[in-house]
Amino acid sequence: MLKGKTILLGVTGSIAAYKAAALASLLKKRQARVHVIMTKNAAQFITPLTFEELTGNRCVVDTFDRNFTYQVEHVALAKQADLAVIAPATANVLGKLAWGIADDMLTTTLMACRCPKLAAPAMNTAMYENPVLQDNLQRLKEYGWQLMEPGVGRLACGDVGAGKMPEPEEILAYIEQELAYEKTLAGKNILVTAGPTQEALDPVRYITNHSTGKMGYALARVAALKGARVTLVSGPTALKAPEFVETVPVTAAREMFQAVTERSARQDMIIMAAAVADYRPRQVSDEKIKKKDSSLELALEKTDDILKYLGEHKQPGQLLCGFAMETQNLLRNAREKLVNKHLDMIVANSLKVAGAGFAGDTNVVTLITNREELPLELMTKEEVAAHILDKLLSM
Ligand code: CTP
């Protein structure tokens, strides 16, 4: 997702410097070009060789390295970078950057960077809370820096408080938010539903389905990466709430109906990717259902069709998209749902094709609108999400 992007990673002298290796590795896995510049102090904690092995690029430590011409090098790296990130960022380097001190390769290069700049502070809690440091952070914000909040926890010095370097995955999420996609959905409000719902039979048991929520989470995440303001209404899943998305957890279809309909009026697009349980027990038993009672018959009723309700109460200009999970007559049934539920698009999702369906990271779908039918080949759920959003935007 970061293919073709160049990231300048600045590493400074904090014990958290070792975590920068994990960040460099994550960036490489996302196919970014990574150039690392370390301060001399950082090189006390982790060796340049580690970064050279991970990035395939020379790791620069000192301005006065004699093996290359530094004046050219620092400007060249600054020009190439699509984003500069300092992780970990010490109080010392943040202070220098806030006041324009450029006395080593890292600070000199950052002075020459016009690209977006991000810092992930890491230090002792007392240092972080020091008003001088706080003033410097404020100054950096005014100069356009993005500053991540340090994590709270037990620090290397034994103190407990704010100062932990944010985890590499979180830093990656910030970088992707900045660079991964063009912001074609800026200014749009998008609501996505995901996951299964659980319909209680008694305090212990429930009816549900095999949905993992992966497709809906991919949609929410990609919509946010494309600049939309995203609300994710999610049934119970094992997935981590995506960054830069407002996640509303729900359990039963009734709660999902409530959560969606109270937010639906202000949405430009609504995408129902949730596998809402079709039935719920007419009455939830107060007692646990006795296993021994084999003659027990459950009275079931249909859950409210959220999508149908949304179709019947559509706001002017609002786009509504549903999913159709079918085992047979996929396209015909999907087209029927498109018409019956007054949708602008339906994503037909076969449960029979290899690489498609609930659990995996890939999907095979056909996008159906009133005018066309667009079969997509096997691709990751994230790529499917990008296609769905692009198609909706073009309508
Ligand atoms: N859906 C919904 N509320 C329900 C059931 C489904 O909003 N109570 C939505 C799903 O999120 C999906 C679309 O409707 O986007 C189609 O869901 P699906 O289960 O395939 O279709 P149903 O309309 O429930 O019909 P059937 O199960 O009979 O195929």
Boltz pocket constraint, residues with backbone or C-beta under 6 A from the ligand:
constraints:
  - pocket:
      binder: B
      contacts: [[A, 253], [A, 272], [A, 273], [A, 274], [A, 275], [A, 276], [A, 277], [A, 278], [A, 303], [A, 304], [A, 305], [A, 306], [A, 307], [A, 308], [A, 321], [A, 322], [A, 323], [A, 324], [A, 325], [A, 326], [A, 337]]
      max_distance: 6.0
